[in-house]
Amino acid sequence: MDFAQIFAIVVFLVAMVLIVSEKVHRTIVAIVGAVLLQIFHVLDFETAVHHVDWNTLGVLLGMMLFVAVVKESGLFEFLAIKTAQIAKGNPWKIMMLFMILTAVLSAFLDNVTTVLLIGPMTLTICELLDEDPIPFFVMEILASNIGGTATLIGDPPNIMIGSKANLGFADFIIYDGPVVLIIMAVLVVIAYLMYGRKMKVSMEKRALVMELEPNMERAGMMKLSVAMLLAVVVAFMLHGTLGLESSIIALAAGGFALLLMPVDIHKALHNVEWTTLIFFGGLFIIVGGMVETGTIEALGNGLVSVTGGNVFLTMLILVFASAVISAFLDNIPFVATMIPILMGMSGQMGGDIAPLWWALSLGACLGGNGSMIGASANVVLSDISTKHGYPISFMRFTKIGFPIMLVTVAIAAVYLIVLYQFNLF
């Protein structure tokens, strides 16, 4: 190995260790890593920029702006209150419906945004019912990562995979959607066995939930938000037919939302997770250093040699390996690393590697439930819980999340085997 390859590997490994340890903010790690690769001439500026996936960044920016505007309409607060009232204040039914609502919203919005919206309302309702909110939060985290697996825009790994593998919104619905429905049904059963049978609340406390009134001061804006949300979903589904990149649709959603709704643009821009976007940009460059020095190609060759180029065996190894690794290493850098490996394997395996893309998607997204640091939504909702006096320790979450993650990945593996055997890819 020459200096450039060794240096690129060292930068990548040190960056991963620092990201996992959380001793240095991951965005700072990504910036410094990307800059070091250029200072030491592993990459020049033009090559570094070339490795940034601008389509992924565009989707994230557009949807962050769109959600920031829609949030001001009160739509999400309305949904949470009405969901609790449909359950008539029954804590188990509230947990079940909040899980379903979280999964559905996470499929069409990013899951971090979803838990930011659902978390405070869950806390309010649990306090009214005098229920421990931690079981609600844990199940909402799991539902968020599962629901986000179903669509192109539900989880950042899917955005990245869709962009590089040329997979559209409809592709994710068709291939990931059915197994997500099965997994969500299993999760609801597990939640009932773990918590639902023990929940009992007095009629007086249920009445307090039934008396909650959502803020309807911006009813017109709320109706427009619903219409725009439906239009955005349809546009994502048809983006291939329309000849538009998913990033253009997302940016159009954010732009038109700002144009049509009375929201301060400075406030909306303030709600964009700029640190996340910058992190992505730096990470793409760090992985680009691995690509340019041939390290990614070598890893791909190694995986092919282990599996003998067998797509079926590679698919099974990939779905489980992706899940376990993503449980303890943020799935974003993992997927960013795996994408060029799979692209390089396409020619070596001499056939269609579509099963591998779906194995990576299901493994990485579902694997996020394996530990507290497996996905960004986990950290965000646990922070909300801790700030309000209900700390969720790493081990407490992992003891619940990791076994459930293994169950869901096993279901996904069986699903992939069925698709493969019937040549449905």
SEMAR-267553 format. One record per residue: x negated, y negated, z of N, C-alpha, C in turn. Coordinates in pm, whole numbers, padded with zeros to 5 digits, always signed. Layout:
BEGIN
XYZXYZXYZ ...
***
This chain:
BEGIN
-00085+00121+00000+00000+00000+00000-00088-00125+00000 -00048-00224-00079-00124-00348-00082-00073-00443+00027 -00137-00561+00038-00104-00656+00144+00042-00701+00135 +00089-00730+00014+00225-00781-00003+00328-00681+00049 +00310-00554+00017+00406-00452+00060+00403-00436+00212 +00282-00430+00269+00269-00417+00414+00334-00537+00484 +00306-00657+00432+00359-00778+00496+00510-00781+00488 +00567-00743+00373+00713-00743+00357+00778-00645+00455 +00716-00528+00474+00769-00428+00568+00762-00479+00711 +00648-00540+00747+00631-00593+00883+00734-00702+00911 +00754-00793+00817+00852-00900+00835+00992-00841+00854 +01026-00744+00773+01158-00682+00783+01176-00613+00918 +01079-00531+00960+01091-00456+01085+01095-00549+01206 +01010-00650+01207+01011-00747+01319+01144-00821+01323 +01195-00857+01206+01325-00927+01200+01436-00838+01257 +01435-00710+01222+01539-00619+01272+01531-00603+01424 +01408-00591+01476+01391-00577+01622+01443-00701+01694 +01410-00818+01641+01454-00942+01705+01605-00960+01696 +01664-00918+01584+01809-00928+01568+01880-00837+01667 +01831-00714+01681+01893-00619+01773+01877-00664+01918 +01757-00716+01952+01731-00758+02090+01811-00880+02129 +01850-00962+02030+01925-01087+02052+01848-01187+02138 +01715-01170+02146+01634-01265+02222+01610-01393+02143 +01617-01382+02012+01608-01499+01923+01731-01496+01835 +01794-01612+01813+01915-01616+01731+01885-01560+01592 +01975-01477+01543+01948-01407+01417+01929-01502+01300 +01992-01618+01303+01975-01715+01193+01833-01769+01191 +01777-01795+01309+01638-01842+01317+01545-01734+01264 +01572-01610+01301+01490-01497+01253+01493-01492+01101 +01612-01506+01043+01626-01497+00898+01553-01612+00827 +01564-01732+00882+01497-01848+00822+01345-01829+00824 +01292-01796+00943+01147-01781+00957+01095-01667+00869 +01167-01554+00867+01126-01442+00784+01121-01477+00637 +01224-01546+00589+01229-01586+00448+01117-01682+00413 +01087-01775+00504+00981-01873+00481+00844-01806+00482 +00821-01713+00574+00691-01646+00582+00659-01569+00454 +00759-01507+00395+00737-01432+00271+00689-01525+00159 +00733-01648+00163+00691-01744+00060+00558-01810+00095 +00535-01837+00223+00406-01895+00264+00290-01802+00229 +00312-01670+00248+00207-01573+00220+00216-01515+00078 +00295-01583-00007+00301-01553-00151+00346-01412-00184 +00428-01353-00096+00492-01226-00130+00602-01252-00233 +00671-01365-00216+00773-01411-00312+00747-01556-00346 +00772-01595-00472+00774-01738-00501+00917-01790-00484 +00934-01920-00491+01064-01980-00459+01172-01931-00554 +01144-01927-00685+01245-01887-00782+01289-01742-00760 +01195-01655-00729+01228-01514-00705+01311-01499-00578 +01275-01577-00475+01350-01572-00349+01495-01613-00372 +01516-01721-00444+01652-01770-00472+01729-01667-00554 +01661-01600-00644+01725-01499-00728+01784-01386-00645 +01723-01354-00531+01769-01243-00448+01885-01280-00356 +01919-01407-00348+02034-01449-00267+02162-01413-00341 +02252-01345-00274+02381-01307-00334+02479-01423-00315 +02482-01511-00413+02564-01632-00404+02713-01601-00407 +02751-01490-00469+02892-01452-00471+02941-01419-00330 +02861-01345-00254+02897-01313-00116+02907-01440-00032 +02811-01529-00045+02814-01654+00032+02935-01738-00007 +02970-01738-00134+03086-01815-00180+03217-01762-00123 +03230-01629-00118+03351-01569-00060+03364-01607+00087 +03253-01594+00161+03256-01625+00304+03288-01773+00328 +03223-01863+00256+03247-02006+00274+03391-02042+00241 +03440-01993+00127+03576-02024+00085+03680-01976+00185 +03665-01852+00234+03762-01797+00328+03752-01863+00465 +03632-01902+00505+03617-01974+00632+03690-02108+00627 +03676-02179+00515+03747-02307+00499+03898-02285+00497 +03942-02184+00424+04085-02155+00412+04146-02124+00549 +04078-02038+00624+04130-02000+00756+04128-02118+00852 +04025-02202+00843+04017-02320+00929+04137-02412+00907 +04182-02423+00782+04297-02507+00751+04427-02440+00797 +04443-02313+00763+04565-02240+00798+04584-02233+00950 +04475-02222+01021+04481-02217+01168+04554-02338+01225 +04535-02454+01164+04597-02578+01212+04748-02577+01194 +04801-02490+01110+04945-02485+01089+05019-02417+01204 +04945-02341+01288+05007-02268+01397+05059-02132+01356 +05027-02087+01234+05079-01961+01183+05034-01842+01269 +04908-01842+01309+04856-01727+01383+04914-01721+01524 +04931-01836+01587+04994-01840+01719+05138-01790+01709 +05207-01832+01603+05346-01789+01581+05353-01636+01568 +05262-01578+01490+05262-01433+01470+05238-01358+01601 +05145-01408+01682+05113-01341+01808+05231-01343+01903 +05296-01458+01918+05409-01470+02011+05526-01385+01964 +05557-01391+01836+05670-01313+01784+05643-01162+01794 +05517-01123+01777+05482-00982+01791+05510-00934+01933 +05470-01015+02033+05493-00979+02173+05642-00973+02204 +05719-01062+02142+05863-01064+02169+05936-00951+02099 +05887-00909+01984+05944-00791+01918+05930-00669+02009 +05817-00665+02082+05793-00554+02176+05874-00569+02305 +05948-00681+02317+06031-00708+02436+05951-00704+02566 +05826-00750+02557+05743-00759+02676+05689-00627+02725 +05714-00517+02654+05661-00387+02692+05510-00385+02662 +05424-00369+02765+05279-00382+02744+05221-00281+02644 +05271-00157+02646+05219-00059+02549+05259-00098+02408 +05383-00139+02388+05427-00180+02255+05353-00305+02209 +05325-00395+02305+05247-00515+02271+05107-00475+02225 +05042-00383+02300+04909-00337+02259+04913-00276+02120 +05011-00189+02095+05021-00123+01966+05042-00224+01853 +05135-00317+01873+05164-00416+01768+05048-00513+01749 +04980-00550+01858+04863-00637+01844+04751-00566+01769 +04736-00435+01793+04637-00358+01718+04669-00360+01569 +04796-00336+01537+04838-00335+01396+04822-00474+01335 +04864-00578+01409+04851-00716+01359+04704-00750+01337 +04618-00710+01431+04475-00737+01416+04418-00667+01294 +04457-00541+01272+04408-00466+01157+04454-00529+01026 +04581-00569+01019+04635-00629+00896+04567-00763+00867 +04556-00848+00969+04491-00978+00948+04344-00960+00911 +04278-00861+00973+04136-00837+00942+04116-00787+00800 +04219-00728+00742+04208-00681+00603+04209-00797+00505 +04273-00907+00543+04288-01019+00449+04217-01146+00493 +04164-01146+00614+04078-01252+00662+03952-01183+00715 +03848-01259+00745+03733-01191+00803+03763-01156+00948 +03708-01043+00996+03749-00993+01127+03704-01080+01243 +03598-01158+01227+03557-01251+01333+03665-01357+01354 +03714-01412+01244+03820-01512+01252+03944-01453+01317 +03977-01330+01280+04097-01265+01334+04089-01251+01486 +03975-01201+01538+03967-01182+01683+03961-01315+01757 +03907-01417+01692+03909-01551+01753+04052-01602+01771 +04138-01564+01679+04278-01608+01685+04361-01520+01778 +04340-01389+01773+04420-01295+01852+04378-01295+01999 +04248-01311+02026+04195-01302+02161+04264-01393+02263 +04269-01524+02239+04331-01614+02337+04479-01582+02362 +04553-01542+02258+04694-01510+02276+04710-01380+02356 +04623-01285+02334+04625-01161+02412+04603-01192+02560 +04507-01278+02586+04476-01315+02724+04596-01380+02792 +04661-01471+02720+04778-01541+02776+04889-01442+02811 +04919-01352+02721+05028-01256+02743+04992-01157+02854 +04865-01112+02858+04824-01018+02964+04832-01085+03102 +04799-01213+03108+04808-01283+03237+04953-01299+03281 +05043-01322+03188+05185-01330+03222+05238-01196+03273 +05188-01087+03214+05233-00953+03253+05151-00895+03368 +05045-00967+03409+04954-00919+03513+04890-00786+03472 +04850-00778+03346+04782-00659+03290+04635-00689+03268 +04550-00589+03286+04408-00603+03257+04392-00619+03106 +04332-00731+03059+04322-00751+02914+04211-00671+02847 +04119-00614+02927+04005-00545+02865+04047-00430+02774 +04139-00341+02816+04183-00236+02722+04243-00293+02593 +04316-00404+02603+04371-00470+02484+04258-00518+02394 +04159-00585+02454+04047-00637+02376+03968-00525+02308 +03941-00418+02381+03864-00307+02324+03937-00248+02204 +04067-00224+02217+04144-00167+02107+04158-00265+01990 +04163-00394+02020+04169-00493+01912+04037-00500+01836 +03926-00486+01906+03795-00481+01838+03791-00362+01742 +03832-00245+01793+03830-00124+01709+03923-00140+01589 +04042-00195+01613+04140-00214+01505+04089-00315+01402 +04018-00418+01451+03966-00520+01360+03866-00462+01262 +03771-00383+01313+03670-00324+01225+03729-00219+01132 +03830-00147+01180+03896-00047+01095+03977-00117+00986 +04057-00217+01024+04138-00290+00927+04053-00360+00823 +03940-00417+00867+03852-00487+00774+03790-00396+00670 +03789-00267+00697+03732-00169+00603+03817-00154+00477 +03944-00191+00485+04039-00158+00379+04028-00245+00254 +03969-00365+00265+03971-00455+00150+03834-00515+00121 +03824-00575+00006+03701-00640-00037+03658-00750+00059 +03754-00827+00111+03722-00945+00191+03734-00921+00341 +03768-00797+00383+03794-00773+00524+03669-00767+00610 +03556-00728+00553+03433-00713+00630+03316-00751+00540 +03218-00828+00589+03107-00872+00504+03038-00760+00425 +03016-00639+00482+02955-00534+00400+03032-00504+00272 +03166-00507+00279+03245-00480+00159+03229-00591+00056 +03219-00715+00102+03194-00827+00010+03064-00804-00064 +02960-00765+00011+02829-00743-00048+02830-00625-00145 +02895-00516-00106+02903-00397-00192+02982-00428-00318 +03096-00494-00301+03179-00529-00416+03106-00616-00516 +03028-00711-00464+02956-00804-00550+02851-00732-00634 +02775-00642-00573+02666-00575-00644+02712-00455-00725 +02816-00384-00678+02862-00263-00747+02974-00293-00846 +03009-00421-00859+03115-00462-00951+03249-00394-00918 +03281-00392-00789+03407-00334-00741+03501-00447-00702 +03626-00437-00744+03722-00543-00719+03809-00519-00598 +03897-00615-00569+03987-00607-00455+04073-00481-00462 +04126-00455-00580+04213-00337-00596+04138-00207-00573 +04009-00203-00610+03930-00081-00589+03922-00045-00442 +03899-00145-00357+03889-00118-00214+04023-00074-00156 +04131-00136-00202+04264-00095-00156+04291+00050-00193 +04255+00087-00317+04283+00222-00368+04199+00328-00297 +04070+00299-00276+03980+00401-00222+03967+00398-00070 +03954+00279-00012+03939+00271+00134+04073+00261+00205 +04174+00203+00138+04303+00179+00202+04371+00301+00260 +04385+00412+00185+04456+00529+00238+04394+00587+00364 +04262+00599+00368+04199+00657+00486+04205+00562+00605 +04207+00432+00578+04221+00334+00687+04358+00349+00754 +04463+00372+00674+04597+00395+00731+04598+00518+00821 +04533+00625+00776+04525+00748+00857+04450+00721+00987 +04336+00653+00975+04253+00626+01093+04325+00536+01193 +04399+00437+01142+04474+00348+01232+04581+00427+01308 +04646+00520+01240+04747+00603+01307+04682+00686+01418 +04564+00739+01391+04491+00816+01493+04451+00726+01609 +04407+00603+01579+04367+00509+01684+04485+00475+01775 +04603+00457+01718+04722+00427+01798+04751+00542+01894 +04740+00665+01846+04762+00782+01932+04659+00786+02045 +04532+00761+02012+04427+00759+02114+04454+00651+02218 +04495+00532+02172+04525+00421+02264+04638+00458+02359 +04738+00527+02305+04851+00567+02391+04805+00667+02497 +04725+00765+02456+04678+00866+02551+04586+00805+02657 +04507+00705+02618+04414+00644+02713+04481+00542+02804 +04571+00460+02748+04625+00347+02823+04777+00341+02830 +04842+00376+02719+04985+00351+02706+05071+00415+02813 +05038+00538+02852+05119+00611+02949+05111+00549+03089 +05009+00468+03115+04988+00413+03249+05048+00273+03265 +05094+00212+03158+05137+00072+03163+05281+00059+03208 +05300-00013+03318+05434-00038+03369+05440-00184+03416 +05545-00255+03372+05559-00397+03405+05704-00424+03446 +05722-00513+03545+05857-00546+03593+05934-00624+03488 +06065-00620+03498+06152-00692+03404+06133-00843+03416 +06099-00890+03537+06078-01034+03556+05959-01083+03473 +05852-01005+03473+05733-01045+03396+05757-01033+03246 +05835-00934+03206+05869-00924+03064+05946-01047+03018 +06032-01097+03107+06114-01213+03073+06029-01336+03044 +05913-01348+03114+05824-01462+03091+05772-01464+02947 +05740-01344+02895+05693-01335+02756+05804-01372+02660 +05925-01329+02690+06038-01358+02601+06072-01506+02596 +06028-01581+02698+06056-01725+02703+05952-01810+02629 +05842-01749+02587+05739-01825+02515+05795-01881+02385 +05756-02004+02353+05802-02069+02230+05683-02113+02147 +05671-02064+02024+05561-02109+01938+05580-02255+01898 +05469-02322+01874+05472-02463+01833+05516-02472+01687 +05632-02535+01665+05688-02545+01529+05680-02687+01473 +05587-02767+01528+05575-02905+01482+05530-02912+01337 +05459-02810+01291+05409-02810+01152+05472-02695+01074 +05603-02682+01083+05673-02572+01016+05651-02575+00864 +05653-02695+00806+05632-02707+00662+05494-02660+00621 +05394-02698+00700+05257-02657+00674+05242-02506+00691 +05318-02450+00787+05313-02306+00811+05368-02230+00690 +05479-02277+00634+05539-02211+00517+05444-02218+00397 +05380-02334+00381+05285-02349+00271+05165-02256+00291 +05123-02237+00417+05011-02148+00447+05044-02004+00408 +05168-01962+00438+05210-01826+00402+05209-01808+00251 +05262-01908+00180+05266-01901+00033+05125-01895-00026 +05036-01979+00029+04898-01980-00021+04826-01849+00011 +04852-01794+00129+04788-01669+00168+04829-01556+00073 +04957-01551+00039+05005-01449-00055+04942-01470-00193 +04931-01597-00234+04871-01627-00364+04724-01585-00369 +04654-01608-00259+04512-01571-00252+04495-01419-00262 +04580-01345-00190+04573-01198-00194+04597-01147-00335 +04699-01201-00402+04730-01161-00539+04614-01195-00632 +04556-01314-00615+04444-01355-00699+04324-01263-00681 +04296-01223-00556+04186-01129-00532+04212-00996-00601 +04337-00951-00598+04371-00824-00660+04356-00829-00812 +04376-00948-00870+04373-00962-01015+04246-01031-01066 +04145-01045-00978+04030-01127-01019+03958-01068-01140 +03959-00935-01155+03897-00876-01273+03973-00911-01400 +04106-00904-01394+04191-00939-01507+04178-01086-01541 +04166-01170-01437+04154-01314-01456+04016-01354-01507 +03919-01263-01494+03783-01297-01538+03714-01393-01444 +03750-01387-01314+03692-01477-01216+03620-01398-01107 +03506-01449-01064+03437-01388-00951+03519-01410-00824 +03508-01317-00729+03582-01331-00604+03544-01459-00529 +03420-01504-00546+03377-01627-00479+03454-01748-00531 +03484-01750-00660+03559-01863-00718+03700-01868-00660 +03762-01751-00644+03896-01745-00586+03894-01793-00442 +03795-01748-00364+03785-01788-00224+03760-01937-00211 +03669-01990-00292+03640-02133-00287+03760-02216-00333 +03833-02164-00432+03955-02232-00476+04057-02235-00362 +04069-02124-00289+04162-02118-00175+04127-02223-00072 +03998-02232-00038+03955-02332+00059+03976-02473+00009 +03941-02497-00118+03954-02631-00175+04098-02678-00185 +04187-02593-00237+04328-02631-00250+04397-02643-00115 +04354-02561-00017+04411-02573+00117+04379-02711+00176 +04255-02754+00156+04216-02887+00204+04290-02998+00129 +04313-02974+00000+04380-03074-00083+04528-03088-00049 +04594-02976-00023+04740-02976-00008+04789-02991+00136 +04701-02970+00234+04746-02975+00373+04679-03090+00448 +04753-03152+00540+04700-03270+00613+04603-03230+00724 +04483-03191+00683+04381-03150+00780+04256-03232+00758 +04194-03277+00865+04070-03353+00857+03959-03263+00801 +03899-03303+00691+03797-03221+00626+03676-03201+00717 +03645-03302+00798+03530-03290+00887+03555-03183+00993 +03679-03175+01040+03715-03072+01138+03710-02934+01074 +03759-02925+00951+03757-02796+00881+03613-02749+00857 +03527-02841+00812+03388-02806+00787+03316-02770+00917 +03358-02833+01026+03298-02803+01156+03328-02659+01197 +03442-02606+01154+03483-02470+01191+03420-02363+01102 +03348-02403+00998+03277-02306+00914+03155-02254+00991 +03134-02122+00987+03021-02061+01057+02895-02077+00971 +02837-02198+00975+02721-02227+00892+02602-02139+00930 +02589-02109+01059+02477-02023+01101+02487-01885+01036 +02610-01836+01020+02629-01705+00956+02588-01711+00809 +02628-01817+00740+02595-01831+00599+02444-01842+00577 +02379-01920+00664+02234-01935+00652+02164-01803+00684 +02216-01732+00782+02162-01600+00817+02166-01508+00695 +02281-01504+00628+02294-01421+00508+02189-01458+00405 +02175-01588+00380+02080-01634+00278+01938-01589+00310 +01896-01610+00435+01761-01569+00475+01743-01418+00469 +01846-01345+00510+01839-01198+00509+01825-01145+00367 +01899-01202+00273+01889-01158+00134+01744-01174+00083 +01680-01283+00125+01542-01307+00081+01446-01207+00146 +01468-01175+00276+01383-01077+00344+01394-00941+00276 +01517-00900+00245+01537-00773+00175+01479-00782+00034 +01487-00900-00026+01429-00922-00158+01279-00897-00159 +01213-00931-00048+01070-00902-00036+01042-00753-00042 +01132-00675+00019+01118-00528+00014+01141-00476-00127 +01232-00540-00199+01261-00497-00337+01142-00527-00428 +01091-00650-00420+00985-00694-00510+00855-00618-00489 +00831-00570-00367+00706-00498-00339+00719-00347-00361 +00836-00301-00404+00855-00160-00435+00893-00074-00317 +00911-00133-00199+00944-00055-00079+01082+00007-00090 +01177-00069-00140+01314-00019-00154+01319+00098-00251 +01245+00086-00360+01241+00195-00458+01182+00322-00395 +01080+00305-00311+01019+00420-00246+01117+00488-00150 +01194+00406-00078+01295+00462+00013+01401+00540-00066 +01441+00484-00179+01538+00553-00264+01485+00686-00314 +01357+00685-00355+01295+00810-00400+01292+00914-00289 +01267+00865-00164+01263+00956-00050+01397+01020-00024 +01505+00938-00033+01639+00992-00010+01677+01092-00118 +01640+01061-00242+01669+01153-00352+01595+01285-00334 +01469+01277-00288+01391+01400-00270+01447+01486-00157 +01501+01422-00051+01559+01497+00061+01684+01571+00016 +01765+01505-00066+01894+01563-00107+01884+01635-00241 +01767+01629-00302+01750+01694-00432+01832+01627-00542 +01870+01500-00520+01950+01428-00619+02095+01472-00624 +02138+01550-00525+02277+01597-00520+02367+01487-00467 +02460+01439-00549+02546+01326-00511+02632+01363-00391 +02686+01485-00391+02775+01529-00282+02701+01528-00147 +02582+01586-00143+02505+01593-00019+02462+01452+00025 +02419+01372-00071+02380+01234-00040+02497+01156+00018 +02616+01177-00037+02737+01109+00010+02763+01141+00157 +02755+01269+00194+02782+01309+00332+02676+01256+00428 +02550+01263+00387+02442+01211+00472+02460+01060+00490 +02495+00993+00381+02506+00847+00383+02618+00798+00473 +02735+00864+00469+02847+00815+00549+02818+00828+00698 +02756+00939+00740+02726+00956+00883+02605+00872+00925 +02501+00870+00841+02383+00790+00874+02417+00642+00880 +02498+00595+00786+02540+00455+00785+02615+00419+00912 +02701+00508+00956+02782+00482+01076+02696+00475+01201 +02609+00573+01220+02527+00576+01342+02430+00458+01346 +02368+00428+01232+02274+00314+01228+02349+00184+01249 +02465+00168+01186+02542+00045+01198+02599+00025+01338 +02606+00132+01417+02655+00120+01553+02557+00041+01640 +02429+00047+01606+02328-00018+01690+02246-00123+01615 +02265-00130+01486+02202-00233+01406+02312-00301+01327 +02324-00430+01341+02430-00505+01271+02443-00453+01128 +02567-00420+01087+02585-00356+00956+02551-00447+00839 +02541-00577+00862+02507-00669+00752+02365-00646+00701 +02261-00652+00786+02127-00625+00733+02110-00482+00683 +02180-00388+00745+02170-00249+00700+02222-00235+00557 +02341-00290+00532+02399-00281+00398+02316-00358+00296 +02265-00474+00339+02179-00552+00249+02056-00471+00208 +02008-00385+00296+01893-00300+00265+01933-00184+00175 +02051-00125+00202+02093-00005+00129+02138-00034-00014 +02192-00151-00039+02245-00181-00173+02139-00164-00281 +02021-00229-00269+01921-00207-00374+01870-00064-00381 +01872+00008-00267+01832+00149-00269+01929+00229-00357 +02058+00209-00337+02158+00282-00416+02153+00241-00564 +02129+00113-00588+02120+00068-00727+02001+00134-00797 +01891+00151-00722+01774+00218-00778+01797+00366-00799 +01880+00426-00713+01908+00570-00723+01998+00604-00840 +02070+00507-00890+02166+00532-00998+02099+00598-01118 +01985+00542-01160+01915+00600-01274+01850+00732-01242 +01798+00745-01118+01727+00866-01080+01820+00987-01070 +01945+00964-01028+02037+01076-01005+02111+01115-01133 +02095+01035-01236+02148+01071-01366+02298+01090-01371 +02371+01014-01294+02516+01028-01296+02585+00914-01224 +02715+00926-01211+02795+00824-01145+02773+00832-00995 +02733+00720-00933+02710+00720-00788+02824+00650-00714 +02942+00641-00776+03057+00578-00709+03084+00636-00570 +03074+00770-00551+03097+00824-00416+03003+00763-00310 +02883+00724-00353+02787+00669-00257+02826+00529-00212 +02884+00451-00301+02930+00317-00263+03040+00328-00157 +03132+00421-00176+03242+00435-00080+03194+00496+00051 +03095+00583+00044+03036+00637+00167+02967+00527+00247 +02897+00438+00178+02831+00326+00244+02933+00230+00305 +03038+00201+00230+03142+00110+00279+03208+00165+00405 +03255+00290+00399+03325+00349+00513+03231+00369+00632 +03112+00418+00606+03018+00442+00715+02977+00315+00786 +02939+00212+00709+02890+00088+00769+03000+00013+00843 +03119+00006+00784+03228-00070+00848+03282+00002+00972 +03306+00132+00961+03356+00207+01076+03248+00222+01183 +03123+00229+01143+03013+00241+01238+03001+00121+01330 +03053+00006+01287+03050-00114+01370+03120-00096+01504 +03206+00005+01515+03278+00030+01641+03196+00111+01741 +03076+00153+01704+02999+00242+01789+02937+00179+01912 +02917+00048+01909+02860-00020+02026+02900-00166+02025 +02866-00235+02133+02902-00376+02144+02835-00462+02038 +02716-00423+01991+02643-00503+01895+02659-00452+01752 +02751-00357+01731+02767-00298+01600+02825-00391+01495 +02902-00489+01538+02964-00584+01445+02984-00717+01516 +02991-00823+01438+03004-00957+01495+03133-00974+01575 +03242-00912+01528+03371-00925+01597+03363-00870+01738 +03285-00765+01758+03270-00706+01891+03212-00808+01989 +03106-00875+01945+03038-00972+02031+03129-01091+02060 +03198-01138+01958+03284-01257+01974+03396-01232+02074 +03466-01120+02060+03580-01095+02148+03533-01059+02290 +03420-00993+02302+03367-00964+02436+03325-01093+02506 +03275-01190+02429+03240-01321+02486+03364-01393+02538 +03473-01386+02461+03598-01447+02505+03644-01384+02636 +03638-01252+02642+03680-01179+02762+03593-01217+02882 +03462-01222+02862+03369-01253+02972+03390-01395+03023 +03409-01490+02932+03427-01629+02971+03552-01649+03057 +03650-01561+03044+03774-01573+03121+03776-01478+03241 +03658-01426+03277+03648-01348+03399+03671-01199+03384 +03666-01149+03260+03686-01006+03236+03569-00950+03155 +03452-00935+03217+03334-00890+03142+03347-00748+03089 +03305-00730+02964+03300-00597+02903+03153-00562+02885 +03103-00470+02963+02961-00435+02955+02933-00355+02828 +02805-00352+02791+02763-00277+02673+02803-00130+02687 +02775-00073+02804+02802+00069+02824+02952+00099+02831 +03029+00008+02891+03174+00031+02901+03235+00039+02762 +03194-00052+02676+03248-00049+02540+03198+00073+02464 +03068+00101+02475+03008+00211+02399+03067+00346+02437 +03097+00365+02566+03156+00491+02610+03291+00517+02543 +03362+00410+02510+03490+00423+02441+03471+00420+02289 +03394+00322+02244+03381+00298+02101+03306+00406+02025 +03196+00457+02084+03113+00552+02009+03187+00683+01979 +03252+00746+02078+03327+00869+02045+03439+00845+01944 +03510+00732+01960+03617+00701+01865+03558+00678+01727 +03443+00612+01722+03376+00590+01593+03344+00722+01525 +03292+00819+01602+03258+00949+01544+03382+01019+01489 +03493+01008+01560+03619+01068+01513+03662+01004+01381 +03657+00872+01375+03702+00802+01254+03610+00832+01135 +03480+00842+01160+03385+00872+01051+03404+01016+01003 +03434+01106+01095+03462+01245+01055+03584+01250+00964 +03687+01172+00999+03807+01165+00913+03768+01109+00775 +03685+01004+00776+03641+00944+00649+03562+01043+00565 +03478+01125+00631+03398+01224+00558+03487+01329+00493 +03586+01377+00567+03681+01474+00509+03753+01413+00390 +03792+01287+00404+03861+01215+00296+03772+01206+00171 +03644+01173+00191+03551+01163+00079+03531+01298+00011 +03526+01404+00092+03511+01539+00036+03630+01573-00053 +03750+01540-00007+03872+01568-00086+03867+01491-00217 +03832+01362-00211+03824+01282-00334+03721+01341-00430 +03606+01383-00375+03499+01437-00457+03540+01568-00522 +03601+01657-00445+03639+01788-00497+03743+01778-00608 +03828+01677-00598+03933+01660-00701+03893+01558-00808 +03766+01519-00808+03714+01425-00909+03798+01297-00918 +03828+01241-00802+03915+01121-00799+03837+00990-00794 +03704+00999-00793+03624+00876-00791+03621+00814-00930 
***
